[in-house]
Amino acid sequence: MRQPFNPGSYRRAVLLTVFGLLAIASPFASGAPETPDTVTVVGRGELFAEPDQATITVGVQLYNESAQAASAELRDRMEAVIDAIRTLGIPERRIQTTNYSIFFERDYQASPQTRTTDGRPAGVYRVENMVRVSLDDTALAARTVETAIEAGANQLYGIGFSLSDPGLIEAQARELAMQDARERAEQLASLSGRSVGRVIEVTELVGSSPGYAEARGMAAGMGGGPVEPGATRYSASVQVTYELE
C-alpha cells in the first residue's frame, strides 16, 4: 500500500543529505593537516677576490671635412694602435672591433659664406674605431693602455676586471647567504618565543647576484695613470621560508 506524501519528511531528508555532504567536505572531518606557522627571511652573502683577467676598450676618433680623408687617416692610426698592442704578446683573437662609425656633424652656427652650395650648414665628418682587448694578466693592463696611446689612440672607454672562473666564489657566496638567512630566522623566532624548524622553501634572488662583480680601486688616465685591479665583489641573495616550532 502506497504511503501518502509527507512534506515534512522530505525536508528532513534533504537537510540530512546537505549536512552529510558538508561533513565529508570539511577538513576537520577528513583529517587534513593544518598549515604550519612559518617565517620568511632574505639572507645575503658577499666575498671579494683578486681578479685574474682584464678588458680594455680603446680606439681613435678623428674629424675631417672629407669622409674619405677621415677614413684613410683613421685606418692608418688604428693599424698602428693594433700593431703596437700585438707587440705585447697579445694574440689577434683577443683583439676585437667593437665600434666603427662615420657621422657628419653639422655646424648650424656657420655663416652663410661657409654654407654648402645647396645652402645646408657646413660641418665635419667624425669617424671612430674602437677595439676591445682581453687580457689574461691584469698586470699588463697599464702597459696596454700606455702602448695604445703612444701609438695614436685618443679614446679610452673603460677598463674592467673579473675572474675567469667565478663558479667557486659564487658557491661560497651562496653558502654565506644561507647562513645569514638561518641567523635572521633564528633571531626572529626567538623574539616571538618560537624556534626554527625545517626549511619549507628556498629561492635564489638572481637579480641581485650571484655573479655580480665590480672593480674597486681602479683608476686610469690618458696620460698613463695608475691602473689597479683592486678586488672583484661577488654577492648572493636567497629567500628562505622556515617552519616555526
Sequence and secondary structure as in RCSB ss.txt:
>XXXX:A:sequence
MRQPFNPGSYRRAVLLTVFGLLAIASPFASGAPETPDTVTVVGRGELFAEPDQATITVGVQLYNESAQAASAELR
DRMEAVIDAIRTLGIPERRIQTTNYSIFFERDYQASPQTRTTDGRPAGVYRVENMVRVSLDDTALAARTVETAIE
AGANQLYGIGFSLSDPGLIEAQARELAMQDARERAEQLASLSGRSVGRVIEVTELVGSSPGYAEARGMAAGMGGG
PVEPGATRYSASVQVTYELE
>XXXX:A:secstr
      HHHHHHHHHHHHHHHHHHH HHHHT      EEEEEEEEEEEE   EEEEEEEEEEEES HHHHHHHHH
HHHHHHHHHHHTTT  GGGEEEEEEEEEEEE TT  GGGS TTS   EEEEEEEEEEEEES GGGHHHHHHHHHH
TT  EEEEEEEE S THHHHHHHHHHHHHHHHHHHHHHHHHTT  EEEEEEEEE GGG SS   B S    TTT 
      EEEEEEEEEEEEE 
